[in-house]
Amino acid sequence: MPNISWEEPYCAEASACFRIGTDDEGNAYIAVAGAEDNYLTDTHDALRALIHDIKAGKADHLL
């Protein structure tokens, strides 16, 4: 497992909390808070765009 530095959890109203992380190679990770061993990885820019859209309400059904 890569050495991932996780940010504080982001929790929306009445939704599961998720966390964003990065590793030393510039990869980005997203996981449900408390289940960081089961994560999704992609480029930092791709996950940033996903989170931006979720926070903007474009993809709130994903949470």
N, C-alpha and C positions, 0 to 999 in steps of 0.2 A: 504494500500500500504506500502511495506517495506521502511525503511529509506535507500535510495540508494545514495552512493557517486559516482557521475559521473566523469569520466576523461574528458579531453579536447576532442573535436570531431576529428576523423580521417577522412580526405577527400582525396579520390583518384582522379586522373585526370578525369574530366567529369563524376563523379559519385556522388551519394548521400553520405552525410556524416553520419557516425555512431559514437555512443559513447559506451564505456564499463563502467560498474559500478559494485560496490560490496556493500554488506551490512555487518552488524556486525556479521552475522552468517556464513560468508564465501561463500555465494552464489554469482554467477556472473550474470551480466545482459548485454544485448546488445539491442540497440534501434537506430532507425534513429534519427539523431540530430534534435531537435525541436519537436519530437513526443515521448518523454521519457515515457509518460504514457502508451504507447503501446509497451511493451518490451518482449523479449524472455529471459528466465532464464534457467540456467543449472549450472553444477559445474564450478568452476573457470578454472580447467584444460581443460574441454571440450571446453569452449568458447575461451580459449587461443589457443588451437590447431586450431579451426576454423579461428580465426583471422590470425594466422601464415600462414595457407594455402591460405587465401585470399591475404595477402600481398605478398606471393610467386608466385601469379598468377595462382594457381591451381583451384581457385573457383571465379574468377573475375566476372563471369556471375551472381553471387548471389547479387552483388551490383548493 
